[in-house]
Structures are given as C-alpha cells and as structure tokens.
Amino acid sequence: MTETPIWFQYPNFQWDKKHAIIIGGGIAGAQMAWHLCQAGWQVTLIERHHKLALEASGNPAGVISPKLTAKQSLGEDFYTQSFIYTLVQLDKLKQLGHKIMMDNCGVLQLTHNSREEKRWEALKKRNLPANFMQLLNEDETIKAAGINLNPKHPYKSCYFPNGGWIQPASFVRALVDHPHCKIITHTKALKLLKSKNNWLVYNQENQLLCQSEVAIIANGKDLLSFKQTKFLPGMPVAGQTSTVTASKLSTNLKTVIGHEGYLTPAFSCPSTDSKSITKHVFGATFERNNSDPLLNTASDHKNFNRLQQYLPEFTRNLTDISSAHTAVRMTTPDRFPYAGALPDKDFYKSNYSDLHQGKKWKQYPLPKYQTGLFILGGLGSRGLITSGFCANALCNLLENKVASEQTQQVLKNTHPARFIIKRLRTQN
Ligand SMILES: Cc1cc2nc3c(=O)[nH]c(=O)nc-3n(C[C@H](O)[C@H](O)[C@H](O)COP(=O)(O)OP(=O)(O)OC[C@H]3O[C@@H](n4cnc5c(N)ncnc54)[C@H](O)[C@@H]3O)c2cc1C
C-alpha cells in the first residue's frame, strides 16, 4: 500500500477516560456505540426523538448487498469489505441471542439496462468466488427469483447468495444493547463547545447536558449543523419506500430484486390493528437537495411505476399500495462516508496552501485536528453495510490500533479533510 500523505495522518491519541458522547441514534451512532463498548468504552448516546432509528435508519427493510463495478476499484473494495464485515457482525449478534429482523435470502441484481449488461459481461472475466457472487443467465435468474419477472424481456443477473434484507431498527436495537451504553432520548444536541480537555454538549434549552474528552457526531442528515462540521461538503437526498400487500403469485418471490430500485420478498409486517399482513417493501425515490421530505402518494406511484416497468409479471394483481417511510440520506461528493477526526480547517488552509505547486508531501507539517471530536456520517444509500465497517476503523483510530492495511485504507478514503486537500491541490 502507498504511504499515507502527511495531511491524512493521525496522531497517537491519549485519553484520561474511555468515555465517549455520541450524537445521533441511527445506525451510525449505534455502530459506533457497539464498537466502543466492545473495546471497553462507556458511551452516552444522545437522540432527539423518543426512540432510536426513526429517520434514515427507520426504513422497514433495506438491502444488504455489495456494489460491484465492472473493474475492481477502491470503491468496489470498500463496499465488498463492508458487506463481508456486516455479515460477520450480524452472525455474531445472532449467536449472542439478539433478535434481528432480516433474511439472507440472496439478492438478484438484474441486467435491466445496457450498462448492467456491460457490467455483467465484464464481471464474467473476473472469476469471483461463487459464495460471493454468481452470474446467472435468464433461466437461472427465473429459477433463483421463483417468478418469471418479465416474460417479454427475461433478465440475466448478478446473484449475491449471502445478501438479503434487514429491518434497520432491529439492527440498531441489538447494537446498543450493552450495559455500558447509556441512551438519552428526547434530547437534541444543540451545540458543542470545547472547555480545556472536554467537549461540552448543550441541549435544546441551551443547558449543559454532558461532557467528555471524546465526542462523535453521527447525526445523519444534520451532520453539517454544528459550527465544527459546517465546512464539510454534503448533500441531502430524500427517499421514500412503499409497501404493497402480497398476492398469491408475488409470495413466490424468493430473493431481493435490484433494478433501478429494490424489492423485497413478502414478509410479515405488523399493522395498526395488531394483525400482521404479508407485504413487500420497494423503492426508493431519490430527491436531491431535499432535507425535509413528507410521505406522499406521488412517490408511491413513482416507486410502483418503476416496478411495473421492470417487473410487469410480478406487479400483476398487486393493488394495495401504501407509503412506508420517508427520510434523508446524507451524501458526500465522492460517495465515501466521513469517518475520522474532524480537522482544524484553518490549520489545513494555512499550512497546506501551496499544495497545488506540487511540493513533496514529506516537506509539510503534521496536521492539526479539533482534538477529541470525531465524525461518522455521509453514509448515503449504503449505510446499512458501510456504517459497521467505518465504525470499526474509527474505533481502531481512537484506540491507536491503526497498523492494519485495511484500517489505514478506510481512514484515508473517508478522511474528513479530503475535500479541503482536493481544493488546495487544484486552486491556481
Ligand atoms: C429511503 C431510503 C432507503 C434506503 N435503503 C438502503 C438500503 O437498501 N441499503 C442500505 O445499506 N442503505 C439504505 N439506505 C441508507 C441508510 O438507511 C442510511 O445510510 C443510514 O440509515 C444512515 O444512518 P445514520 O445513522 O447516518 O442516519 P440516521 O438514521 O438518520 O440517524 C441519525 C440520527 O441522529 C438524530 N439526530 C440528528 N441531529 C441530532 C441532534 N442534534 N441531537 C440528537 N440527535 C440528533 C436523528 O434523529 C437520527 O435518529 C436508505 C436510506 C433511505 C432514506
């Protein structure tokens, strides 16, 4: 592996106490809490709602699947490693007796357009292991799906036998179930102030709520709402999922289907009158720069029209469509999350200002950070798999256990100062 440039290097951290405050009770905050508790830390997790996992991590079912590119790439490696990491972690949680609502039923990514066809052809040359990914022809795809999804235009597919779907809230509940994880709900972290060694967290009444040497911002769509994070580029992308009551035919679907969006096999969803109904979850819409979406029927129509377009046979006789969930994915310009220490941006700007002149990086000073302040966010559309992998790297960083090549690579890809450096490199 190439050496980490000086501006992405981290110092050795020394903490008086292994205690951290985590802001945000979605999958990012919960993963951070789990990893730190496993490493012997005490955690205080702050959530503004009355319970955890109500925003992006409140979707009734999300997909657990890697993301392959035609050629191997940094991005593909990151998603593949994240996927494998999450499968191992989920197994561990289940073995410990946690009840997680999920199904490793496999995921079929259909060749629904010419780009997917090209990707399928390119992947053929790569001989990936069959327990990770299989390239299926049209007949094999129908057999794996359990339904002929589109008789006029049968698809080939990439099949991920260990993929599936998960209810994120049940994942979050399992992750925070630890005696060293204290949860404070109904409480918004309004601002953060530094006093000597500690980060002071103020609540919505502007009263001091708690303090600690280490604070981790993991608050989803509001990642940029703090003075300390404002400089980070990020874009909110709203999304809605929908449900449809299963039909006799549709219950034959055996795997998750990926096209432009996704569709789960039928599973039992609790309904308001405490009976359970067998439904499919499908979606999701993408609305850039919308950070405050409301559930709406237009999005359900959009989701269903897409299903009809790609899976006409499947949608026959399906009529009872309803809105499932709407929320915001926080995205970054390069699609890698933010997982690391928050940089001192003024130090970066004044000390690395001549980067564009091409000086050797070894001639620059070590960077400065907002000591004790960390971030995990910008998880975009794949947070259910990337959050654990990134939380592991961030926990290793806090523990000064960064020797492994994999951890170093994750910390470099997700470094919160990477866009400052990019700008300094390209400015005239
Ligand atoms: C429609 C949709 C479909 C998706 N499908 C998939 C999928 O199939 N597979 C997949 O891997 N990913 C999927 N994702 C992405 C995934 O859900 C997200 O990446 C992930 O949930 C983000 O987790 P998070 O913890 O960063 O944010 P969130 O889950 O939004 O959690 C942030 C939490 O912080 C709290 N908070 C915010 N500000 C404060 C504050 N100041 N004080 C206290 N609390 C605060 C919020 O209330 C919230 O609970 C989907 C997302 C959406 C919206």
The ligand as an ORCA input file, in Angstrom:
! r2SCAN-3c Opt
* xyz 0 1
  C     -35.451      5.541      1.534
  C     -34.118      5.004      1.915
  C     -33.753      3.729      1.524
  C     -32.513      3.207      1.882
  N     -32.177      1.933      1.517
  C     -30.982      1.425      1.905
  C     -30.634      0.087      1.578
  O     -31.406     -0.623      0.960
  N     -29.420     -0.382      1.976
  C     -28.531      0.401      2.674
  O     -27.445     -0.084      3.008
  N     -28.845      1.678      2.986
  C     -30.040      2.194      2.623
  N     -30.355      3.477      2.933
  C     -29.338      4.299      3.564
  C     -29.261      4.077      5.062
  O     -30.554      3.939      5.579
  C     -28.530      5.270      5.671
  O     -27.249      5.374      5.089
  C     -28.361      5.125      7.165
  O     -29.574      4.791      7.781
  C     -27.831      6.433      7.752
  O     -27.681      6.245      9.113
  P     -27.307      7.459     10.055
  O     -27.215      6.904     11.412
  O     -26.164      8.206      9.482
  O     -28.550      8.461      9.947
  P     -29.987      8.363     10.643
  O     -30.511      7.008     10.621
  O     -30.811      9.439     10.024
  O     -29.673      8.709     12.150
  C     -29.308      9.985     12.594
  C     -29.958     10.192     13.947
  O     -29.450     11.363     14.536
  C     -30.521     12.026     15.205
  N     -30.125     13.425     15.338
  C     -29.888     14.327     14.354
  N     -29.461     15.502     14.865
  C     -29.439     15.329     16.210
  C     -29.072     16.196     17.274
  N     -28.633     17.430     17.046
  N     -29.196     15.718     18.545
  C     -29.637     14.442     18.778
  N     -29.985     13.586     17.787
  C     -29.878     14.020     16.527
  C     -31.693     11.801     14.299
  O     -32.915     11.988     14.983
  C     -31.468     10.368     13.839
  O     -32.086      9.439     14.692
  C     -31.604      4.009      2.623
  C     -31.978      5.289      3.013
  C     -33.217      5.795      2.686
  C     -33.606      7.174      3.154
*
